[in-house]
Amino acid sequence: MARCTAPVLGHRTASAAANCPACGERYGRSYGGYSSYGSYSPSSYSPTRSSGSSGSSGSSGGPSRGTKPRWSGAGSSVWYTPEEVRALTPLRNSVEELTKKPDLRDVFLCHAWDDRWGAAKELHDLLESCGVRVWFSEKDVGLGVPLLRAIDKGLANSKVGIVLVTPALLRRLPAEGIADKELSALLARERLVPVVHGTTYEALREVSPLLASRSGLSTAEDPMADVAAKLAELVAL
C-alpha cells in the first residue's frame, strides 16, 4: 500500500500533494486539477507549457511545471506551479510600486546565526550571481555598528524580505533572539517570502503559525539555484 508523505514532506504546496503516492490521485497528477486554488487572471500569469512538462529549469524527476508569471522574461528557463505564481504575484505588485525608490536593496535576507556560513551564505551567493542586491548581515554590519540599528535600516531599505527557514532557525525562534526580531518586522510589512530548506511547513507551524501561513518556496521541490532564480525574477525591474 502506498504511504502518505505528509508526515515527512507535508502537503503545504500543490505539487507536494500531487506527488504524494497515496494522495496524488485525489489531488490530481496534473495541474489542471487544482481548481480549488481559484482562478488566475491572464495578467497574473501566462501558461506556456503543458502540465506534463519536466521540472523547473528542465530538471527531471521534480514536480511538473506548466506556468510562467507575467514578470518572467521570454528567455527564462524557470517554470512555476500555479500556487507559486499565486503566492508571489502580490509581492511582485509591491516591488513594482517601489520603482520610484531606486536606492533600495532588492532583498533582505533573514537567517539563523548558525546558517551564516552554510545555507544562508549559499542563498546569498546564488542571488548575487543572478544580479540581486542582497542585504546580508555578514557583509553589511560593520565593526562597531549596533546590530539592531543596522538591521532596522536594512529592513527599511529593502524591497522584499526573505526568511530562510531551516532547522537552525526553528531552534532559534523560541529564544526570541535577533532572528525573531527580524521576523516580527518582516511579518508586519507583508512583503515576505519564506524559503523552506531542510525542514517542512508542518515543523514551521509548530514554532511560528503566522509565518507558516505565508506561501513561499521550498528546496524540497526545487534546488536552491532554482529558488534563487525565481527570487531574482521576482525583484527584477
N, CA, C and O of each residue as an XYZ file, in Angstrom:
948
protein
N       0.856     -1.200      0.000
C       0.000      0.000      0.000
C       0.884      1.239      0.000
O       1.857      1.320      0.749
N       0.532      2.210     -0.856
C       1.318      3.454     -0.919
C       1.196      4.222      0.390
O       0.117      4.281      0.979
N       2.288      4.806      0.843
C       2.309      5.531      2.097
C       2.283      7.032      1.852
O       2.959      7.535      0.955
N       1.510      7.732      2.642
C       1.393      9.184      2.513
C       2.679      9.861      2.956
O       3.259      9.496      3.979
N       3.126     10.851      2.183
C       4.363     11.566      2.511
C       4.139     12.772      3.404
O       5.099     13.453      3.767
N       2.895     13.053      3.768
C       2.599     14.262      4.544
C       3.384     14.360      5.846
O       3.867     15.445      6.167
N       3.539     13.265      6.625
C       4.275     13.402      7.895
C       5.718     13.842      7.724
O       6.303     14.428      8.635
N       6.303     13.562      6.548
C       7.712     13.910      6.322
C       7.847     15.166      5.472
O       8.550     16.102      5.851
N       7.179     15.189      4.327
C       7.337     16.284      3.383
C       6.241     17.323      3.464
O       6.421     18.459      3.024
N       5.107     16.942      4.025
C       3.992     17.874      4.125
C       3.247     18.009      2.810
O       3.733     17.589      1.760
N       2.069     18.596      2.878
C       1.257     18.874      1.699
C       1.000     20.363      1.621
O      -0.077     20.789      1.205
N       2.005     21.177      2.029
C       1.829     22.620      2.097
C       1.654     23.248      0.729
O       0.964     24.258      0.590
N       2.287     22.643     -0.308
C       2.186     23.196     -1.639
C       1.448     22.244     -2.558
O       1.318     21.056     -2.264
N       0.966     22.772     -3.671
C       0.177     21.980     -4.596
C       0.964     20.801     -5.153
O       0.458     19.680     -5.223
N       2.210     21.066     -5.550
C       2.988     20.000     -6.157
C       3.355     18.916     -5.168
O       3.480     17.753     -5.549
N       3.531     19.274     -3.895
C       3.829     18.268     -2.880
C       2.664     17.307     -2.728
O       2.874     16.099     -2.617
N       1.445     17.819     -2.720
C       0.268     16.961     -2.613
C       0.115     16.100     -3.852
O      -0.218     14.919     -3.756
N       0.355     16.684     -5.008
C       0.171     15.954     -6.256
C       1.155     14.812     -6.397
O       0.839     13.813     -7.043
N       2.340     14.927     -5.814
C       3.377     13.916     -5.946
C       3.377     12.906     -4.808
O       4.233     12.021     -4.775
N       2.454     13.015     -3.890
C       2.331     12.028     -2.815
C       1.772     10.741     -3.405
O       0.730     10.784     -4.059
N       2.430      9.580     -3.199
C       1.942      8.328     -3.797
C       0.586      7.899     -3.276
O      -0.132      7.164     -3.953
N       0.220      8.350     -2.074
C      -1.065      7.950     -1.504
C      -2.176      8.929     -1.857
O      -3.328      8.531     -2.032
N      -1.832     10.207     -1.962
C      -2.859     11.238     -2.143
C      -2.863     11.852     -3.533
O      -3.735     12.659     -3.853
N      -1.893     11.475     -4.362
C      -1.754     12.119     -5.663
C      -2.985     12.014     -6.528
O      -3.344     12.969     -7.216
N      -3.645     10.851     -6.505
C      -4.824     10.694     -7.353
C      -5.941     11.616     -6.908
O      -6.688     12.140     -7.733
N      -6.054     11.815     -5.593
C      -7.125     12.666     -5.081
C      -6.895     14.109     -5.492
O      -7.848     14.815     -5.821
N      -5.632     14.565     -5.480
C      -5.346     15.947     -5.828
C      -5.206     16.138     -7.337
O      -5.381     17.243     -7.851
N      -4.888     15.046     -8.042
C      -4.710     15.159     -9.493
C      -3.254     15.286     -9.839
O      -2.579     16.186     -9.340
N      -2.741     14.397    -10.695
C      -1.325     14.428    -11.044
C      -0.972     15.600    -11.935
O       0.186     16.017    -11.971
N      -1.941     16.143    -12.657
C      -1.656     17.311    -13.498
C      -2.244     18.535    -12.852
O      -3.189     18.427    -12.071
N      -1.708     19.697    -13.158
C      -2.152     20.912    -12.502
C      -3.496     21.394    -12.985
O      -4.021     22.384    -12.474
N      -4.069     20.704    -13.973
C      -5.406     21.039    -14.385
C      -6.418     20.735    -13.295
O      -7.539     21.243    -13.337
N      -6.042     19.906    -12.308
C      -6.967     19.515    -11.261
C      -6.998     20.435    -10.082
O      -7.725     20.153     -9.129
N      -6.254     21.528    -10.077
C      -6.174     22.386     -8.904
C      -7.153     23.539     -8.962
O      -6.765     24.690     -8.762
N      -8.408     23.253     -9.230
C      -9.404     24.311     -9.301
C      -9.652     24.952     -7.954
O     -10.159     26.072     -7.894
N      -9.305     24.263     -6.853
C      -9.555     24.807     -5.518
C      -8.701     26.017     -5.219
O      -8.987     26.741     -4.265
N      -7.658     26.267     -6.002
C      -6.803     27.419     -5.748
C      -7.343     28.680     -6.399
O      -6.698     29.727     -6.356
N      -8.508     28.588     -6.994
C      -9.122     29.782     -7.563
C      -8.657     30.020     -8.980
O      -7.758     29.343     -9.479
N      -9.282     30.994     -9.623
C      -8.932     31.311    -10.996
C      -7.829     32.344    -11.023
O      -7.674     33.143    -10.100
N      -7.063     32.312    -12.103
C      -5.966     33.259    -12.278
C      -6.267     34.132    -13.477
O      -6.672     33.632    -14.527
N      -6.073     35.432    -13.330
C      -6.331     36.323    -14.454
C      -5.166     36.251    -15.411
O      -4.038     36.002    -14.984
N      -5.404     36.462    -16.703
C      -4.317     36.414    -17.677
C      -3.212     37.395    -17.365
O      -2.072     37.176    -17.774
N      -3.510     38.488    -16.643
C      -2.475     39.466    -16.337
C      -1.508     38.961    -15.288
O      -0.405     39.492    -15.156
N      -1.913     37.920    -14.520
C      -1.058     37.417    -13.459
C      -0.048     36.415    -13.975
O       1.101     36.392    -13.533
N      -0.493     35.560    -14.940
C       0.464     34.594    -15.462
C       0.012     34.142    -16.827
O      -1.136     34.339    -17.223
N       0.932     33.534    -17.535
C       0.630     33.069    -18.882
C       1.135     31.659    -19.051
O       2.345     31.458    -19.159
N       0.228     30.640    -19.079
C       0.663     29.260    -19.273
C       1.331     29.111    -20.630
O       0.768     29.485    -21.658
N       2.534     28.562    -20.620
C       3.237     28.431    -21.883
C       3.761     27.031    -22.117
O       4.486     26.785    -23.081
N       3.392     26.102    -21.227
C       3.867     24.742    -21.420
C       2.838     23.799    -20.860
O       2.115     24.166    -19.934
N       2.746     22.612    -21.378
C       1.737     21.663    -20.919
C       2.054     21.170    -19.535
O       3.195     21.244    -19.078
N       0.999     20.646    -18.845
C       1.172     20.218    -17.457
C       2.035     18.992    -17.333
O       2.432     18.647    -16.220
N       2.343     18.321    -18.403
C       3.189     17.138    -18.326
C       4.652     17.446    -18.505
O       5.451     16.531    -18.704
N       5.030     18.703    -18.440
C       6.411     19.099    -18.678
C       7.307     18.642    -17.557
O       6.831     18.226    -16.501
N       8.593     18.716    -17.779
C       9.555     18.321    -16.761
C       9.715     19.413    -15.745
O       9.072     20.458    -15.841
N      10.579     19.181    -14.760
C      10.717     20.091    -13.627
C      11.334     21.407    -13.995
O      11.687     21.652    -15.149
N      11.463     22.268    -12.980
C      11.978     23.612    -13.152
C      13.347     23.583    -13.785
O      14.178     22.728    -13.479
N      13.571     24.554    -14.694
C      14.841     24.688    -15.402
C      15.196     23.430    -16.173
O      16.371     23.162    -16.424
N      14.178     22.652    -16.551
C      14.440     21.481    -17.366
C      14.900     20.290    -16.576
O      15.200     19.264    -17.186
N      14.981     20.343    -15.247
C      15.443     19.208    -14.461
C      14.391     18.127    -14.483
O      13.199     18.430    -14.544
N      14.804     16.859    -14.435
C      13.870     15.742    -14.486
C      13.616     15.211    -13.101
O      14.432     15.378    -12.194
N      12.452     14.555    -12.941
C      12.146     13.899    -11.676
C      11.452     14.779    -10.681
O      10.954     14.266     -9.679
N      11.385     16.099    -10.893
C      10.745     17.009     -9.956
C       9.278     17.177    -10.301
O       8.790     16.553    -11.243
N       8.567     18.010     -9.552
C       7.157     18.255     -9.835
C       6.979     18.962    -11.165
O       7.847     19.723    -11.595
N       5.853     18.709    -11.816
C       5.591     19.310    -13.119
C       5.436     20.815    -12.998
O       4.887     21.313    -12.015
N       5.917     21.533    -13.993
C       5.757     22.977    -14.052
C       5.031     23.298    -15.351
O       5.387     22.759    -16.399
N       4.034     24.153    -15.308
C       3.335     24.496    -16.519
C       3.043     25.969    -16.642
O       2.254     26.361    -17.502
N       3.653     26.809    -15.810
C       3.251     28.215    -15.725
C       4.461     29.131    -15.672
O       5.489     28.804    -15.079
N       4.314     30.282    -16.306
C       5.272     31.364    -16.128
C       4.500     32.614    -15.754
O       3.483     32.911    -16.380
N       4.953     33.362    -14.746
C       4.257     34.590    -14.372
C       4.533     35.687    -15.382
O       5.441     35.568    -16.204
N       3.747     36.760    -15.322
C       3.875     37.841    -16.289
C       5.226     38.541    -16.210
O       5.662     39.152    -17.185
N       5.903     38.457    -15.041
C       7.187     39.156    -14.901
C       8.370     38.299    -15.333
O       9.506     38.773    -15.322
N       8.130     37.064    -15.707
C       9.209     36.180    -16.136
C       9.604     36.523    -17.565
O       8.742     36.620    -18.437
N      10.885     36.704    -17.813
C      11.356     37.087    -19.134
C      11.123     36.011    -20.175
O      11.023     34.829    -19.845
N      11.038     36.418    -21.428
C      10.772     35.482    -22.521
C      11.839     34.391    -22.613
O      11.541     33.261    -23.000
N      13.067     34.723    -22.263
C      14.134     33.742    -22.359
C      14.389     32.966    -21.084
O      15.359     32.212    -21.002
N      13.529     33.140    -20.081
C      13.735     32.478    -18.798
C      13.525     30.971    -18.913
O      12.626     30.511    -19.617
N      14.368     30.206    -18.209
C      14.238     28.746    -18.182
C      13.569     28.265    -16.892
O      13.501     27.063    -16.638
N      13.079     29.194    -16.088
C      12.477     28.850    -14.804
C      10.966     28.691    -14.957
O      10.305     29.549    -15.542
N      10.421     27.592    -14.430
C       8.996     27.312    -14.500
C       8.409     27.259    -13.100
O       9.108     26.937    -12.140
N       7.135     27.574    -12.984
C       6.473     27.717    -11.695
C       5.219     26.849    -11.625
O       4.647     26.477    -12.649
N       4.804     26.533    -10.401
C       3.494     25.938    -10.199
C       2.474     27.068    -10.102
O       2.850     28.196     -9.781
N       1.202     26.804    -10.366
C       0.185     27.843    -10.198
C       0.169     28.421     -8.793
O      -0.048     29.621     -8.624
N       0.396     27.585     -7.774
C       0.380     28.102     -6.405
C       1.520     29.079     -6.162
O       1.343     30.076     -5.462
N       2.702     28.800     -6.739
C       3.825     29.722     -6.576
C       3.522     31.075     -7.207
O       3.847     32.119     -6.642
N       2.890     31.048     -8.390
C       2.520     32.307     -9.036
C       1.512     33.062     -8.181
O       1.617     34.277     -8.010
N       0.541     32.340     -7.647
C      -0.476     32.971     -6.804
C       0.155     33.613     -5.572
O      -0.240     34.710     -5.176
N       1.132     32.940     -4.963
C       1.768     33.456     -3.755
C       2.680     34.641     -4.042
O       2.758     35.573     -3.242
N       3.368     34.612     -5.176
C       4.372     35.636     -5.473
C       3.810     36.874     -6.158
O       4.441     37.930     -6.120
N       2.643     36.771     -6.783
C       2.081     37.912     -7.512
C       1.882     39.150     -6.635
O       2.255     40.241     -7.065
N       1.307     39.041     -5.413
C       1.164     40.252     -4.586
C       2.511     40.896     -4.240
O       2.610     42.120     -4.158
N       3.547     40.075     -4.038
C       4.860     40.637     -3.750
C       5.426     41.353     -4.962
O       6.052     42.406     -4.838
N       5.200     40.774     -6.143
C       5.661     41.427     -7.363
C       4.971     42.774     -7.535
O       5.603     43.751     -7.937
N       3.689     42.827     -7.236
C       2.969     44.098     -7.320
C       3.596     45.140     -6.401
O       3.720     46.308     -6.770
N       3.994     44.711     -5.195
C       4.633     45.627     -4.245
C       5.977     46.104     -4.765
O       6.322     47.278     -4.626
N       6.745     45.184     -5.370
C       8.048     45.550     -5.929
C       7.873     46.602     -7.019
O       8.639     47.564     -7.084
N       6.872     46.423     -7.872
C       6.649     47.374     -8.961
C       6.232     48.748     -8.440
O       6.502     49.768     -9.074
N       5.575     48.766     -7.287
C       5.173     50.048     -6.697
C       6.366     50.813     -6.122
O       6.268     52.010     -5.851
N       7.490     50.121     -5.936
C       8.668     50.748     -5.342
C       9.674     51.238     -6.384
O      10.811     51.563     -6.044
N       9.258     51.293     -7.654
C      10.192     51.687     -8.708
C      10.714     53.110     -8.548
O      11.765     53.453     -9.091
N       9.985     53.940     -7.805
C      10.414     55.325     -7.607
C      11.490     55.445     -6.522
O      11.968     56.542     -6.235
N      11.864     54.317     -5.925
C      12.899     54.322     -4.891
C      14.065     53.451     -5.367
O      14.221     52.324     -4.897
N      14.870     53.948     -6.276
C      15.920     53.132     -6.906
C      17.047     52.728     -5.967
O      17.815     51.821     -6.288
N      17.165     53.377     -4.821
C      18.286     53.079     -3.926
C      18.021     51.901     -2.996
O      18.887     51.539     -2.199
N      16.854     51.307     -3.083
C      16.533     50.184     -2.211
C      17.318     48.938     -2.605
O      17.571     48.702     -3.787
N      17.703     48.137     -1.603
C      18.226     46.807     -1.901
C      17.068     45.958     -2.428
O      15.904     46.246     -2.152
N      17.391     44.932     -3.174
C      16.346     44.065     -3.711
C      15.731     43.194     -2.619
O      14.509     43.074     -2.524
N      16.588     42.585     -1.795
C      16.068     41.689     -0.761
C      16.833     41.860      0.550
O      18.010     42.219      0.568
N      16.131     41.594      1.632
C      16.737     41.498      2.958
C      16.696     40.024      3.330
O      15.628     39.413      3.340
N      17.851     39.452      3.636
C      17.928     38.023      3.941
C      17.965     37.799      5.451
O      18.949     38.114      6.119
N      16.874     37.251      5.967
C      16.773     36.906      7.387
C      17.138     35.434      7.539
O      16.614     34.579      6.824
N      18.037     35.145      8.471
C      18.503     33.763      8.634
C      18.947     33.529     10.067
O      19.164     34.476     10.823
N      19.078     32.282     10.429
C      19.604     31.930     11.746
C      21.114     32.140     11.774
O      21.802     31.979     10.766
N      21.606     32.501     12.944
C      23.050     32.724     13.114
C      23.851     31.494     12.691
O      24.914     31.624     12.084
N      23.352     30.317     13.004
C      24.070     29.081     12.696
C      24.187     28.826     11.191
O      25.029     28.036     10.764
N      23.357     29.482     10.392
C      23.370     29.256      8.943
C      24.207     30.280      8.188
O      24.250     30.256      6.958
N      24.878     31.186      8.914
C      25.512     32.329      8.253
C      26.607     31.914      7.279
O      26.825     32.603      6.284
N      27.307     30.799      7.537
C      28.333     30.339      6.597
C      27.890     29.087      5.852
O      28.690     28.485      5.135
N      26.626     28.682      6.007
C      26.108     27.499      5.326
C      25.027     27.860      4.329
O      25.300     28.456      3.287
N      23.779     27.488      4.661
C      22.663     27.680      3.727
C      22.431     29.149      3.401
O      22.124     29.488      2.258
N      22.576     30.026      4.397
C      22.346     31.459      4.155
C      23.393     32.023      3.199
O      23.068     32.792      2.295
N      24.638     31.643      3.403
C      25.717     32.100      2.501
C      25.497     31.554      1.086
O      25.723     32.258      0.102
N      25.057     30.302      0.993
C      24.786     29.712     -0.323
C      23.691     30.488     -1.053
O      23.841     30.820     -2.229
N      22.589     30.778     -0.354
C      21.499     31.513     -0.981
C      21.936     32.927     -1.348
O      21.614     33.422     -2.428
N      22.670     33.572     -0.447
C      23.188     34.915     -0.735
C      24.038     34.919     -2.001
O      23.852     35.773     -2.869
N      24.963     33.978     -2.113
C      25.861     33.941     -3.265
C      25.099     33.658     -4.560
O      25.401     34.244     -5.599
N      24.112     32.759     -4.497
C      23.322     32.455     -5.685
C      22.512     33.671     -6.134
O      22.414     33.957     -7.328
N      21.939     34.378     -5.173
C      21.170     35.582     -5.507
C      22.064     36.636     -6.144
O      21.699     37.232     -7.157
N      23.221     36.867     -5.558
C      24.117     37.878     -6.114
C      24.629     37.485     -7.498
O      24.867     38.348     -8.343
N      24.796     36.181     -7.728
C      25.220     35.736     -9.056
C      24.140     35.987    -10.101
O      24.423     36.039    -11.298
N      22.882     36.145     -9.631
C      21.760     36.474    -10.523
C      21.554     37.980    -10.639
O      20.602     38.424    -11.281
N      22.435     38.771    -10.024
C      22.331     40.217    -10.106
C      21.448     40.850     -9.051
O      21.094     42.023     -9.172
N      21.082     40.099     -8.011
C      20.217     40.612     -6.945
C      21.065     41.319     -5.894
O      22.110     40.811     -5.487
N      20.615     42.485     -5.458
C      21.309     43.230     -4.405
C      20.741     42.786     -3.055
O      19.586     43.059     -2.730
N      21.571     42.103     -2.287
C      21.115     41.452     -1.056
C      21.659     42.166      0.173
O      22.852     42.461      0.248
N      20.768     42.450      1.153
C      21.231     42.885      2.465
C      21.483     41.629      3.280
O      20.567     40.853      3.548
N      22.742     41.439      3.674
C      23.172     40.221      4.369
C      24.037     40.648      5.543
O      25.064     41.301      5.359
N      23.631     40.286      6.729
C      24.291     40.796      7.932
C      25.789     40.515      7.954
O      26.560     41.305      8.499
N      26.207     39.396      7.367
C      27.620     39.030      7.417
C      28.514     39.995      6.645
O      29.722     40.039      6.876
N      27.933     40.763      5.737
C      28.752     41.716      4.983
C      28.312     43.159      5.208
O      29.077     44.084      4.938
N      27.079     43.366      5.703
C      26.531     44.719      5.787
C      26.540     45.319      7.184
O      26.149     46.473      7.360
N      26.971     44.571      8.162
C      27.095     45.121      9.516
C      28.581     45.254      9.822
O      29.268     44.256     10.041
N      29.070     46.485      9.837
C      30.487     46.713     10.070
C      30.862     46.628     11.536
O      29.999     46.598     12.414
N      32.150     46.591     11.786
C      32.649     46.545     13.159
C      32.233     47.802     13.919
O      32.384     48.918     13.422
N      31.721     47.615     15.102
C      31.323     48.742     15.934
C      29.950     49.292     15.643
O      29.491     50.195     16.342
N      29.275     48.769     14.621
C      27.927     49.243     14.292
C      26.909     48.458     15.112
O      26.942     47.227     15.100
N      26.000     49.137     15.829
C      24.969     48.423     16.598
C      24.141     47.525     15.689
O      23.590     47.986     14.689
N      24.053     46.235     16.035
C      23.420     45.261     15.157
C      21.947     45.574     14.904
O      21.499     45.549     13.758
N      21.193     45.868     15.955
C      19.760     46.108     15.784
C      19.495     47.345     14.934
O      18.560     47.364     14.134
N      20.321     48.381     15.110
C      20.148     49.588     14.298
C      20.438     49.282     12.828
O      19.736     49.771     11.943
N      21.466     48.478     12.566
C      21.800     48.115     11.191
C      20.683     47.286     10.563
O      20.356     47.460      9.390
N      20.102     46.383     11.352
C      19.009     45.551     10.852
C      17.792     46.404     10.519
O      17.167     46.224      9.474
N      17.462     47.329     11.405
C      16.320     48.219     11.146
C      16.510     48.986      9.838
O      15.576     49.123      9.048
N      17.719     49.480      9.621
C      17.999     50.229      8.401
C      17.913     49.318      7.173
O      17.383     49.708      6.133
N      18.444     48.098      7.312
C      18.394     47.155      6.200
C      16.973     46.784      5.827
O      16.642     46.696      4.644
N      16.124     46.564      6.830
C      14.720     46.234      6.587
C      13.999     47.374      5.890
O      13.230     47.158      4.953
N      14.255     48.594      6.358
C      13.567     49.763      5.801
C      13.995     50.060      4.375
O      13.268     50.728      3.640
N      15.148     49.581      3.977
C      15.685     49.917      2.662
C      15.790     48.710      1.738
O      16.688     48.636      0.900
N      14.867     47.766      1.896
C      14.825     46.589      1.034
C      13.421     46.406      0.472
O      12.434     46.696      1.148
N      13.333     45.930     -0.755
C      12.039     45.737     -1.403
C      11.283     44.543     -0.825
O      10.079     44.624     -0.578
N      11.991     43.439     -0.611
C      11.373     42.183     -0.197
C      12.215     41.550      0.899
O      13.442     41.638      0.877
N      11.560     40.920      1.845
C      12.257     40.178      2.884
C      12.182     38.683      2.620
O      11.106     38.149      2.350
N      13.314     38.010      2.696
C      13.372     36.554      2.555
C      13.694     35.968      3.922
O      14.660     36.382      4.564
N      12.899     35.018      4.366
C      13.190     34.310      5.606
C      13.624     32.903      5.244
O      12.828     32.120      4.726
N      14.873     32.576      5.511
C      15.393     31.240      5.248
C      15.036     30.348      6.439
O      15.634     30.452      7.510
N      14.059     29.478      6.232
C      13.547     28.624      7.306
C      14.305     27.308      7.284
O      14.140     26.500      6.370
N      15.128     27.100      8.285
C      15.937     25.887      8.415
C      15.734     25.300      9.815
O      15.135     25.950     10.671
N      16.223     24.084     10.057
C      16.157     23.553     11.422
C      16.816     24.485     12.433
O      16.345     24.596     13.565
N      17.899     25.156     12.043
C      18.569     26.086     12.954
C      17.663     27.258     13.307
O      17.633     27.689     14.460
N      16.921     27.782     12.324
C      16.009     28.892     12.609
C      14.888     28.434     13.539
O      14.497     29.166     14.448
N      14.378     27.242     13.319
C      13.303     26.723     14.171
C      13.776     26.567     15.613
O      12.994     26.736     16.549
N      15.048     26.246     15.790
C      15.594     26.140     17.150
C      15.784     27.518     17.776
O      15.630     27.679     18.987
N      16.118     28.509     16.954
C      16.437     29.841     17.472
C      15.209     30.677     17.810
O      15.234     31.436     18.779
N      14.136     30.554     17.032
C      12.985     31.434     17.202
C      12.377     31.414     18.609
O      12.047     32.481     19.127
N      12.215     30.259     19.247
C      11.635     30.282     20.592
C      12.453     31.077     21.614
O      11.920     31.511     22.635
N      13.750     31.265     21.338
C      14.601     32.020     22.262
C      14.429     33.520     22.123
O      14.974     34.281     22.923
N      13.667     33.966     21.101
C      13.389     35.385     20.865
C      14.673     36.213     20.755
O      14.855     37.215     21.447
N      15.548     35.761     19.865
C      16.796     36.480     19.629
C      16.677     37.444     18.467
O      15.585     37.915     18.148
N      17.808     37.738     17.834
C      17.840     38.685     16.727
C      16.952     38.221     15.576
O      16.210     39.020     15.005
N      17.023     36.927     15.229
C      16.224     36.408     14.121
C      14.735     36.602     14.376
O      13.976     36.882     13.448
N      14.313     36.455     15.635
C      12.903     36.647     15.973
C      12.493     38.104     15.776
O      11.385     38.372     15.311
N      13.361     39.040     16.119
C      13.057     40.467     15.921
C      12.965     40.797     14.442
O      12.079     41.544     14.028
N      13.874     40.248     13.638
C      13.822     40.465     12.198
C      12.514     39.909     11.634
O      11.842     40.563     10.836
N      12.167     38.706     12.054
C      10.963     38.063     11.550
C       9.719     38.861     11.902
O       8.827     39.013     11.067
N       9.645     39.369     13.114
C       8.483     40.162     13.529
C       8.320     41.390     12.643
O       7.206     41.731     12.247
N       9.430     42.054     12.333
C       9.370     43.236     11.475
C       8.959     42.870     10.057
O       8.192     43.599      9.430
N       9.461     41.745      9.542
C       9.114     41.316      8.197
C       7.649     40.921      8.093
O       6.992     41.235      7.101
N       7.136     40.239      9.100
C       5.735     39.830      9.094
C       4.808     41.038      9.080
O       3.717     40.977      8.514
N       5.229     42.116      9.688
C       4.397     43.320      9.739
C       4.367     44.053      8.405
O       3.471     44.864      8.169
N       5.335     43.780      7.524
C       5.446     44.529      6.271
C       4.690     43.895      5.115
O       4.435     44.574      4.120
N       4.328     42.642      5.202
C       3.610     41.934      4.139
C       4.509     41.507      2.982
O       4.177     40.554      2.277
N       5.629     42.180      2.767
C       6.498     41.817      1.641
C       7.494     40.759      2.102
O       8.661     41.054      2.363
N       7.010     39.523      2.197
C       7.786     38.460      2.832
C       7.684     37.161      2.037
O       6.591     36.751      1.644
N       8.828     36.516      1.802
C       8.869     35.228      1.114
C       9.604     34.213      2.000
O      10.817     34.328      2.173
N       8.901     33.227      2.562
C       9.610     32.158      3.269
C      10.288     31.228      2.262
O       9.705     30.892      1.231
N      11.509     30.817      2.559
C      12.206     29.799      1.768
C      12.521     28.660      2.727
O      13.398     28.781      3.581
N      11.803     27.559      2.581
C      11.943     26.427      3.497
C      13.039     25.505      2.978
O      13.005     25.068      1.828
N      14.012     25.214      3.841
C      15.185     24.439      3.433
C      15.551     23.447      4.535
O      15.870     23.844      5.655
N      15.502     22.172      4.215
C      15.900     21.150      5.187
C      14.868     20.881      6.260
O      15.164     20.197      7.240
N      13.664     21.403      6.100
C      12.590     21.164      7.061
C      11.265     21.251      6.310
O      11.260     21.245      5.079
N      10.140     21.331      7.024
C       8.827     21.349      6.383
C       7.978     22.479      6.956
O       8.274     23.028      8.017
N       6.919     22.809      6.228
C       5.970     23.792      6.734
C       5.275     23.280      7.996
O       4.896     24.069      8.862
N       5.109     21.972      8.098
C       4.471     21.423      9.292
C       5.339     21.684     10.527
O       4.822     22.048     11.583
N       6.648     21.499     10.397
C       7.553     21.785     11.515
C       7.557     23.276     11.825
O       7.615     23.665     12.992
N       7.496     24.119     10.790
C       7.452     25.563     10.997
C       6.179     25.972     11.734
O       6.210     26.854     12.592
N       5.076     25.338     11.403
C       3.798     25.693     12.027
C       3.837     25.471     13.540
O       3.156     26.172     14.289
N       4.625     24.506     13.985
C       4.744     24.247     15.415
C       5.432     25.398     16.144
O       5.203     25.611     17.334
N       6.273     26.135     15.427
C       7.057     27.216     16.027
C       6.463     28.585     15.727
O       6.391     29.440     16.610
N       6.036     28.797     14.479
C       5.506     30.096     14.060
C       4.323     29.895     13.113
O       4.507     29.886     11.896
N       3.118     29.734     13.651
C       1.942     29.562     12.784
C       1.739     30.718     11.817
O       1.264     30.509     10.701
N       2.090     31.938     12.226
C       1.899     33.092     11.362
C       2.808     33.025     10.141
O       2.359     33.271      9.021
N       4.076     32.697     10.344
C       4.983     32.570      9.207
C       4.578     31.392      8.332
O       4.660     31.475      7.106
N       4.145     30.302      8.946
C       3.744     29.121      8.179
C       2.514     29.384      7.327
O       2.259     28.662      6.363
N       1.746     30.420      7.678
C       0.556     30.744      6.889
C       0.916     31.451      5.585
O       0.064     31.591      4.707
N       2.160     31.897      5.446
C       2.601     32.575      4.224
C       3.116     31.547      3.220
O       3.979     30.732      3.546
N       2.597     31.587      2.029
C       3.087     30.702      0.977
C       4.439     31.202      0.485
O       4.683     32.407      0.417
N       5.309     30.261      0.145
C       6.628     30.652     -0.319
C       7.238     29.604     -1.224
O       6.544     28.995     -2.038
N       8.534     29.394     -1.083
C       9.279     28.455     -1.910
C       9.937     27.409     -1.017
O      10.143     27.638      0.174
N      10.263     26.261     -1.603
C      10.852     25.176     -0.817
C      11.917     24.463     -1.626
O      11.718     24.177     -2.807
N      13.052     24.174     -0.995
C      14.106     23.434     -1.682
C      13.814     21.939     -1.718
O      14.583     21.178     -2.305
N      12.705     21.500     -1.096
C      12.270     20.118     -1.254
C      11.679     19.908     -2.639
O      11.607     18.776     -3.116
N      11.255     20.985     -3.288
C      10.648     20.901     -4.612
C      11.570     21.429     -5.705
O      11.475     20.993     -6.852
N      12.451     22.352     -5.371
C      13.393     22.924     -6.335
C      14.764     23.011     -5.681
O      14.854     23.253     -4.477
N      15.832     22.820     -6.448
C      17.159     23.064     -5.893
C      17.322     24.532     -5.530
O      16.604     25.390     -6.042
N      18.265     24.812     -4.649
C      18.472     26.182     -4.178
C      18.736     27.144     -5.337
O      18.317     28.300     -5.290
N      19.424     26.674     -6.371
C      19.716     27.539     -7.510
C      18.434     27.983     -8.208
O      18.337     29.129     -8.648
N      17.453     27.094     -8.315
C      16.189     27.457     -8.948
C      15.382     28.396     -8.060
O      14.721     29.305     -8.563
N      15.429     28.188     -6.750
C      14.766     29.103     -5.820
C      15.351     30.505     -5.978
O      14.613     31.489     -6.042
N      16.676     30.591     -6.040
C      17.327     31.884     -6.217
C      16.917     32.532     -7.541
O      16.708     33.744     -7.600
N      16.801     31.733     -8.598
C      16.409     32.276     -9.900
C      14.994     32.839     -9.858
O      14.722     33.870    -10.473
N      14.094     32.177     -9.141
C      12.725     32.679     -9.011
C      12.688     33.988     -8.213
O      11.950     34.913     -8.552
N      13.483     34.051     -7.166
C      13.537     35.288     -6.376
C      14.145     36.417     -7.200
O      13.716     37.566     -7.092
N      15.134     36.097     -8.015
C      15.756     37.108     -8.864
C      14.749     37.662     -9.860
O      14.713     38.871    -10.089
N      13.931     36.800    -10.457
C      12.904     37.275    -11.375
C      11.861     38.117    -10.659
O      11.335     39.081    -11.216
N      11.566     37.744     -9.420
C      10.551     38.455     -8.647
C      10.904     39.924     -8.430
O      10.030     40.790     -8.478
N      12.183     40.202     -8.190
C      12.593     41.566     -7.845
C      13.184     42.335     -9.005
O      13.498     43.516     -8.860
N      13.348     41.692    -10.164
C      13.950     42.369    -11.309
C      12.971     43.360    -11.926
O      11.798     43.043    -12.122
N      13.455     44.558    -12.230
C      12.623     45.599    -12.852
C      13.278     46.134    -14.115
O      12.723     47.015    -14.772
